[in-house]
Amino acid sequence: MSPTEPADSAPAERRPMSVEEIRASYAEYADWMARMDWLDRFLTGRYRRRQFGTAQGRVLDVACGTGANFRYLPESVELVGIDVSPEMLANARAKLDELGRDGTLREMDAQDLDFDDDEFDTVVSSLSTCTFPDPVAALREMSRVCKPSGRILLVEHGKSDFGPFARFQEWRADAHYRKMGCRWTQEPLELVAAADLPVVRSDTAIFGIITTIEARPR
């Protein structure tokens, strides 16, 4: 940003929301997101099922939101979900009750996880790095709390590889970020590389918008 450029005109990725701003935004949208769960299942359910259906052991769902991942995790796992928003967690608790599942939910910042090193066999997260003020720090925290033999499983979204979609995302990126705190044009694999996480496999879908990643802890 040039010295004369207004701060609020900088690209969204250069002026991330604070944790407090994200918490306030989700207080407004948490119930709406829970009501739109049917649409989320239609658009991303197949990718979540494929990615998270093999999770094992003690599982941490980072930025679990309204609990969209819960139905796709095996019933045998010990589930722990964290989110920065109490309103999101209230909806996640309702989702656990609806599914008849046990789980522990805690309010927590993904960039500063209140867990010891190597606590979890699997760490999962979906559509979340776009909102973290420092997504690389959050990914490194996922790595820290994951056992050396464990897996980090991500379903993320980013900039499309289809020209018309990509141009639309670029056009609306700042407006979308101001409204939802979501970076439409991020590159998930670049973030994982910046966090020094070894990638085991990755795939893209829906014109490159959805990226699934299996990584190992550092």
N, C-alpha and C positions, 0 to 999 in steps of 0.2 A: 504494500500500500504506500503510495506516495505521501510526503508530508502534508500535502494539501487535500488529500482524499478523505472525505468524511468517514468516520469509523463504521457507520451503519451502511456504507456503500461497498465495503469490502466483500469479496466472495464469502459464502457461508462457511466454507471450511477454514477460513482464516479468522473467524470471530465466533468460536464455539460458545454455546450457552454455558452458564455455570450450572453446577449440580442443583443449586437452589432454583434457578429458572426452569430447569427440566422438571423438578419436582412440582413446581407450580403449574406447568403446562399439563402434566399428567393428571393432576388433581381435576382439571377441567375435562380431560378426554378419556379417563379410565373407564367410566361407565359406558360411554359410546363405543369404545374399543371392545368391551365385553359383549355388547349387543351385536357387533359386527363379526363375532367369532365365526358365524356360518360362512361369511365371505372369505375370511382368512383360510378356513379349511378347504374351500373350493380352490383357492389360488395356490396355496402353499402346502396343503395337507400331504400330498404325495411325497414332497421333498422332505418334510419333517419326518414322516413315517419311515422313509428309506434311511434317513440319516441317524435318527435317534432310536430306531427300533432295536439296535444291537447294543445299546448302552448297558453297562454292567456295574454291579457293586454299588458303592456309595456314589450318588450322582448329584452334582451341583448344577442347577439351572440358573445361569447368570442373567440378570435382568429378565426375570421370568414373566414380568408384566401381568397380564390377566390369566396366565396359566395355559397359554395356547399350546405349549409343548407337552403338557402332562399326559394327554390321552395317547401320545405316541411312544411314551417310555414304557418298557416292560414292567409289569406289575411286581416283578421280583426285586426291583431296585429299591434302595433306600434313598428317597428323594429329599433334597434340600433345595429350596428356591430362595433367591434374594432379589430384591428390587429396591430402588431408591424411593419409590412412591408408596405411601401407605394406602392410597386409594387403589392402586394396582394390586397390592397384596390382598386387600379385602376381596377383590374380585377373584384373585387366584385361590383364596381360601374357599370361596363359593364354588369354584371349579373343582377343587379337590372333593368337596362334599357331593357335588353333582355326580362325579365319577366314582364315588365310593372308595377313594384312595387315601392313604396316609401320606403325610409329608410335613416337613418342617419349613416354615416360611419366616424370613427375617428381613427387616429393613436394613439395607446396607448399600454403600457405594461400591460399584464394581471396580473402581480404580484403587480401592483400599479395602480389600476383603479382610474381614475379621476372622480369619481361619489360619491355622498353622500350615506350614509347608507340608506338601504330600498327603493331604487329608482325603482326597477323592480319587476314585478309580476312573471316573468319567466326568468331564466338564462339558456341558452343552450350553449353547446360546443361539438365539435366532433373532435376526432383524434388529440387532442391538448396537453394533459398533457404529452405526450411523448417528447415534444420539450421544455417545459418550463424549464429554469434553476432550478427553485424551484417550482415544481408542487403543493406541499402542500400549499405554500403561495398563488398561483393563485386560488386554490380551496377555500381557506379562504376568498379571495377577492370576489369571486363569492357569497359566503355566506353573506358577509357583505353588498353587494349592493342589495341583494334579500330581499324582504319583508318577515316578519316572517311567513306570511300565504302563501308565494310563493313556487315555485318548482325550483330545479336545475336538468336539464335533460342532461345527458351525453351519447354520443356514443364514446367508447374508444376501443383501441386495445391493446393487450398485448401478453404474452407468451401463446402459444397453450397448451392445455391439452392432445394433441396427440403426443406421443413420437417422431416420425420421424420429424414432423414439429418443435417441441420444440428444438430438437437437431440442426436442420438447423438454427433456429433463434439464438441460442446460438453461433453457429459457425460464423455467419455473423454479429452478433450484433455490434461489434466495427467498422467494415468496413462500415456498414449501417449508424451508427451514425456519423462517420467522413464525410460521403458524404451528408447526409440529415439532420443531427441533430435530429434524431428520435431514441428513445429507443424502440427497438423491444420487449424486454423481460420484460417490466414493468408489474406490477400487479395493474390494475386500482382500484380494491376494497380496496387494501392495502393503496393506496394513499388517497382515500376518508375517510377511517378509521383514518388515520394519521391527516387529517384535521378536525376530529371530526364532520363530517356531518352525521346525521342520515339517513340511507338508508331505503327507503320505499319499493323498489323492485329492483331486478337486474336479468339479464338474460345473457346467453352467446350463441354464435353461431359461425359457421365456425370453428369447432374443437377448440372452446374456445378462438379463436383469437379476436373476437368481443365481447365486454361487454357493455350492455346498463344498465344505472343506473338512477333511480329517487331518489333524495335525498332532504332533507329539510335543510334550513339554520340553523346554530347553534343557 
